[in-house]
């Protein structure tokens, strides 16, 4: 097979082209020489080492000359296969040593494909994994180093490659099982299990495939044969996972349940742990915040008796995900068993179901995808069992509410969780909870400067500060504004300010393709009741500012306590913020920020009734009342 050079000169030294005849270098010495080079592919092998391996008993008098002769003969072989120009790059000469270029060795290509296929499988991409692993296995044609004289190094390398080949077969079988290609698995593994009667993982995959095809008796016969071989040759029983799989198949047969179905058992296959590394890319322009340090300390604190569960809550576009990813990357050392990331889609119209989120995480840590429990509760129990004793950090991004999170938390004290959400999540207890709505003005300036570049922003610092104010100091808005300016070299920062303050241009300037600042408000607005939508639209017609409860009462023509409750609901939806809580009998005040006001006005232009417009107009006229009667404070701190 393998371990040959490019052009598929295999270990047996056969050229893979159908029209090319087999080529074998003359003499045992040449084959031993090539074997040593192949076993050390990519590494420089000294002349002394070559001599000791190829001539262990009677080394030549002139070592360098003898090695040079052998190298010349091998280069002649490669030249006969591929031509004069390419042959010289296969074996390179270094000071006192020679090196077989690793890119020219098909074993190196095999290992690259195997690694890529393994990563794809661990991330849940079974179809990609199956394709990559199939390409890796097609590089094999017989055993490694066939017809090459094997010294100690060659023997060791052949053994290592043989083990990797079996692992590739096992992982490909897992991928094909995940895709439901049970017949393919049976055809591929039947001869392998006969060749390797003690390889338990291969037998387990074959049993599962046969079971899925309804060939239960054959699956049980595979187990019986493997168990007999283990007892007779090693004096031991099969591994617990294989015994459990056997019991499951046997129990289903004896109780006459019928054909097997996916999800009938939580742990039917070997529990190989896969260390996930699923964190998204951290934004290149990320600006660290001091407040996030509390989350890091809460997660890294020792002596816990329960998992550390932390939360970052705030309005959309505030950069909660960026903070969570930044912290998770910093905390790899305390959580060496992996980092899980799940986008729960809580701000969208169809949040991820807890059962599906659990299935994603279970697959990521090595649980067999074809044996997932059916109920959410069973999956949650299986997930806690999988993580027991492991130190894993889980990022649950964009949670909808407490109910969605209930089943997704681990049970072991060694693991940690970072939750991000637009909801307040007041019904849950957290080790640390960070409320993050916007950046400090200085941090917002720094972020915008990174996106646009210092050359342009440093000339107009006042205009940059105005852009950050108009963006509400929201990272998403700042990135959108910065990207728009960076793409237009002929604009000044003042030009951008002018466009953002020109009529209804603010939201349009904060849009890039399908990404828009409107996404920070649209999902929450759509989930409101029609009455609460109307109140939000009327506030938008009145403009950005701070509103008291009796303002809502006048707009809604309702008692003040009911209006305050409506304003609270808008605050819960992150469309308003609390400017001042209720103190000493004085009602709370609510702030409508500039961006939210622009979105509310935009909705009002389309949806507001004549009655809503009249109510807002009447409120604006009352702004001339004495200070003690102010209903609407226009200044936004």
C-alpha positions, 0 to 999 in steps of 0.5 A, spaced: 500 500 500 501 506 502 507 509 504 510 511 498 511 517 494 507 521 490 504 518 483 502 513 488 508 508 488 506 504 494 509 500 499 510 494 495 513 499 490 507 498 485 506 504 480 498 505 481 497 507 473 494 501 470 498 502 464 505 502 468 508 495 470 510 494 477 517 496 478 521 494 484 528 496 486 534 491 485 536 488 491 534 487 499 539 493 500 535 498 496 528 496 499 531 496 506 534 503 504 527 506 502 523 503 508 528 507 512 526 513 508 519 512 508 519 510 516 522 517 517 518 521 512 519 529 513 525 528 518 532 528 516 535 521 517 543 522 518 548 517 514 550 514 520 543 512 522 542 509 515 548 505 515 546 502 522 539 500 519 541 498 512 548 494 514 547 492 521 552 487 521 558 489 516 557 497 515 561 499 508 568 502 509 566 509 505 559 510 509 558 516 505 559 514 498 555 507 499 549 511 502 550 516 496 550 510 491 543 508 494 540 515 494 542 515 486 539 508 485 532 511 488 532 517 484 533 513 478 527 509 480 523 515 481 525 519 475 523 513 471 516 514 473 515 521 473 521 524 469 527 528 471 524 534 473 520 532 478 524 526 481 529 531 484 524 533 489 522 527 492 529 526 496 532 532 498 539 532 501 541 536 507 547 537 511 550 530 513 543 527 511 537 525 507 530 527 507 524 524 503 519 530 502 512 529 506 508 532 501 510 526 496 508 520 501 501 518 501 501 516 508 502 523 510 496 525 505 492 519 509 493 522 515 491 529 513 484 526 510 483 522 517 484 528 521 479 532 517 474 526 517 475 526 524 474 533 526 468 533 521 464 527 525 466 530 531 462 537 529 456 533 527 457 533 519 457 525 518 456 526 510 462 530 510 466 525 514 464 519 510 467 522 504 473 524 507 474 518 510 473 514 504 478 518 500 483 516 506 482 509 505 482 508 498 489 510 498 490 503 501 492 497 497 494 492 502 499 492 508 504 498 509 511 497 507 509 491 503 516 488 499 520 493 503 525 490 508 523 492 515 528 494 520 525 496 527 523 503 525 520 501 519 516 495 523 514 500 528 511 505 523 508 500 519 504 498 526 502 505 527 499 506 520 495 499 521 492 502 527 490 508 524 487 504 518 483 500 523 481 507 526 479 510 520 474 504 518 471 505 525 470 512 524 467 511 517 462 506 520 460 511 525 459 516 520 455 511 515 451 509 521 449 516 522 447 517 515 443 510 515 447 506 510 447 500 514 448 495 508 454 499 507 457 498 514 455 491 514 459 490 507 465 493 509 466 491 516 464 483 515 471 481 512 474 486 517 471 483 523 473 476 521 480 479 520 481 482 527 476 478 531 478 481 538 477 488 535 471 490 539 469 497 536 468 494 529 464 488 532 460 493 536 458 497 529 457 491 525 452 489 530 448 495 530 448 495 523 445 488 522 440 490 528 438 496 524 437 492 518 432 487 522 438 481 522 438 481 529 440 473 529 446 475 525 448 481 530 447 476 536 452 471 532 457 476 531 457 478 539 457 470 540 463 469 536 467 475 539 466 473 546 468 466 544 475 469 541 476 474 547 475 468 552 479 463 549 485 468 547 485 473 553 481 470 558 476 476 558 469 478 557 467 484 552 467 491 554 461 493 558 458 497 552 458 491 548 455 487 553 450 493 554 448 493 546 448 485 546 443 485 552 439 491 548 438 487 542 437 480 546 432 483 550 428 486 544 428 480 541 425 476 547 420 481 548 418 481 541 418 488 540 419 488 533 424 492 528 429 496 532 428 504 532 433 509 533 433 512 540 431 505 544 437 506 548 441 511 551 448 508 551 448 502 546 455 504 543 462 505 545 462 512 549 468 515 546 469 522 548 470 527 543 473 534 546 469 539 542 472 546 540 465 549 537 466 556 539 465 561 534 470 566 531 472 572 536 471 579 532 477 582 530 475 589 533 472 586 540 473 591 545 474 588 552 470 590 558 472 591 565 465 588 567 466 582 564 471 580 569 466 578 574 464 572 569 471 570 568 472 570 576 465 566 577 467 561 572 474 560 574 473 560 582 474 553 585 471 549 591 464 549 587 459 544 589 455 545 583 456 547 576 458 555 575 452 558 571 453 565 569 449 570 564 450 576 560 443 579 559 441 585 555 438 588 549 440 586 542 446 588 538 449 590 545 455 585 544 453 579 549 455 573 544 462 577 543 463 577 550 461 570 552 466 567 546 472 572 548 471 569 555 470 562 553 476 562 549 480 565 555 478 560 560 480 554 556 485 552 561 480 551 567 475 547 562 480 542 558 475 537 556 472 542 551 467 548 549 460 547 547 457 552 543 449 552 542 445 558 538 438 557 542 435 562 537 431 565 542 430 572 539 428 569 533 421 566 531 423 559 532 427 558 538 431 551 538 427 546 542 431 544 548 431 536 546 434 538 539 439 543 543 441 537 547 441 532 541 447 537 538 451 537 544 450 529 545 453 528 538 458 533 539 461 529 545 461 523 542 454 520 543 452 515 538 447 520 534 443 513 532 442 512 539 439 518 542 433 518 547 427 520 545 424 524 550 427 531 552 428 529 560 432 522 558 436 526 553 438 531 559 439 525 564 444 522 558 447 529 557 449 530 565 451 523 565 456 524 559 459 530 562 460 527 569 467 528 571 469 532 565 471 539 565 467 542 560 465 550 558 458 551 555 456 557 551 448 557 551 447 563 546 441 567 545 436 564 550 429 565 549 427 564 557 428 560 563 424 554 560 428 553 554 434 553 559 432 548 564 434 541 561 440 544 558 445 545 564 450 540 566 449 537 573 457 536 575 461 541 579 467 541 574 463 544 568 461 551 567 456 555 563 455 562 560 448 564 558 446 570 553 439 572 553 435 578 551 430 576 556 431 578 564 431 571 566 429 573 573 426 566 574 433 563 575 439 563 579 446 565 577 453 565 580 454 571 576 449 575 572 452 581 568 447 586 565 450 589 558 446 594 554 451 598 551 458 600 551 461 606 555 462 612 550 470 611 550 469 604 548 464 605 543 469 610 540 475 605 540 470 600 537 468 605 531 476 607 530 478 600 529 472 598 524 474 605 520 481 606 521 485 611 525 487 615 519 480 617 518 477 618 525 483 621 528 481 627 524 474 628 526 473 626 533 467 630 535 464 627 529 466 620 531 463 621 538 456 624 535 456 617 531 457 613 537 451 617 540 447 616 534 448 609 535 446 608 542 453 606 543 451 599 541 456 594 538 452 592 532 450 599 530 457 601 531 460 596 526 454 597 521 456 604 521 463 603 521 463 598 515 458 603 511 464 609 512 470 604 511 466 602 504 466 609 502 473 612 502 470 619 499 465 620 505 468 624 511 465 622 518 461 628 518 458 626 512 456 620 515 453 624 521 449 628 516 446 622 513 444 619 520 440 625 522 437 626 515 430 625 516 428 617 516 436 615 514 438 613 521 436 605 520 437 605 513 445 607 514 445 602 519 444 596 514 449 592 510 446 587 506 441 582 510 444 585 517 440 591 519 440 594 526 432 593 525 433 586 528 435 588 535 427 590 535 423 587 530 423 580 534 421 583 540 416 588 537 412 582 533 411 578 540 408 584 543 400 584 544 397 589 539 395 594 545 403 594 547 405 595 540 400 601 539 403 604 545 410 603 543 408 606 536 405 612 540 412 613 544 416 613 537 411 619 534 413 623 541 420 622 540 426 619 544 426 621 551 424 619 558 417 618 560 413 617 566 407 612 567 402 618 567 404 619 560 402 612 558 396 613 561 394 619 557 396 615 551 392 609 552 387 613 556 387 608 561 389 608 569 396 610 571 397 603 574 395 599 568 399 604 563 406 603 568 404 595 567 404 596 559 411 600 560 414 595 564 412 590 558 416 594 553 422 594 558 421 587 559 422 586 551 428 591 551 424 596 547 425 601 553 430 601 559 428 603 566 431 610 567 429 611 574 426 606 579 420 607 583 422 611 589 419 613 595 412 613 592 414 616 586 413 612 580 418 609 575 421 613 569 422 609 562 427 611 557 426 610 549 433 610 546 434 614 539 435 607 535 428 604 538 425 611 537 427 611 530 424 604 529 418 605 533 417 611 528 418 607 522 412 602 524 408 608 526 408 610 519 406 604 516 401 601 522 399 607 526 391 609 526 389 616 526 387 615 534 394 613 535 397 619 531 392 624 535 394 622 542 401 623 540 400 629 537 396 632 544 402 629 548 407 633 544 403 640 545 403 639 552 410 639 553 409 647 554 406 645 561 410 648 567 416 643 569 412 640 575 407 638 569 412 635 565 409 629 561 415 628 557 423 629 558 426 631 552 433 631 554 436 624 553 442 623 558 
